[in-house]
């Protein structure tokens, strides 16, 4: 396991993301055909640490992430980063629910991400080895990425996102369908990235995961934000009736 000072060298953002906070959704409207997802969505994400977005299926959680990353544009309204209308894409790492990997080895996938990030070859070599160590994947370096287990593939996807030293890491259900051991490995990497100054925004359905990871929880239902609270406060005393029903397992859609 890497020591904290090694983590800082490996994971600390190239630029402090605090300069891009707060992130604000102001009057965001989003529709697909006649299906309206958001009508006047307003949301503010501020401060360091890990923000978890929770809510039932179809609430719009994943679409919030895609709006954040600039992968889709609102029909109306805007997403601001510290008052800037432009998404700082070079500061964002995104991990989707399903891993997307090159048909190459584990280390080649990391090398590809590191080459895009820049730096000299010797530094890229050191960073690739350090990332493999962080993920406990040194023994898999030469293995074809597509032949890894689901948990290993997701770990590699996360390491590849961190290779560019992003200031903001966005995760969409990063451990969905994974066993507890694989989930714990993912969570360890996420926590260590956060401790090194990476702002993390993660969607999860897992209340246990939210309790382990989150500093702040945003609860979304039917395209509206119903609560934004500190994690321990939300889990003990959620601010809305809908959030209480969700935590009690009574609100599924």
Secondary structure as GFF3:
##gff-version 3
##sequence-region A 1 253
A	DSSP	alpha_helix	4	11	.	.	.	ID=ss1
A	DSSP	three_ten_helix	17	20	.	.	.	ID=ss2
A	DSSP	beta_strand	23	32	.	.	.	ID=ss3
A	DSSP	beta_strand	35	45	.	.	.	ID=ss4
A	DSSP	beta_strand	50	54	.	.	.	ID=ss5
A	DSSP	alpha_helix	61	69	.	.	.	ID=ss6
A	DSSP	beta_strand	76	81	.	.	.	ID=ss7
A	DSSP	three_ten_helix	89	91	.	.	.	ID=ss8
A	DSSP	beta_strand	92	95	.	.	.	ID=ss9
A	DSSP	alpha_helix	106	117	.	.	.	ID=ss10
A	DSSP	alpha_helix	121	134	.	.	.	ID=ss11
A	DSSP	three_ten_helix	138	140	.	.	.	ID=ss12
A	DSSP	three_ten_helix	145	147	.	.	.	ID=ss13
A	DSSP	alpha_helix	150	162	.	.	.	ID=ss14
A	DSSP	beta_strand	168	172	.	.	.	ID=ss15
A	DSSP	alpha_helix	180	195	.	.	.	ID=ss16
A	DSSP	beta_strand	199	203	.	.	.	ID=ss17
A	DSSP	alpha_helix	207	213	.	.	.	ID=ss18
A	DSSP	beta_strand	216	221	.	.	.	ID=ss19
A	DSSP	beta_strand	224	230	.	.	.	ID=ss20
A	DSSP	alpha_helix	231	236	.	.	.	ID=ss21
A	DSSP	alpha_helix	241	247	.	.	.	ID=ss22
###
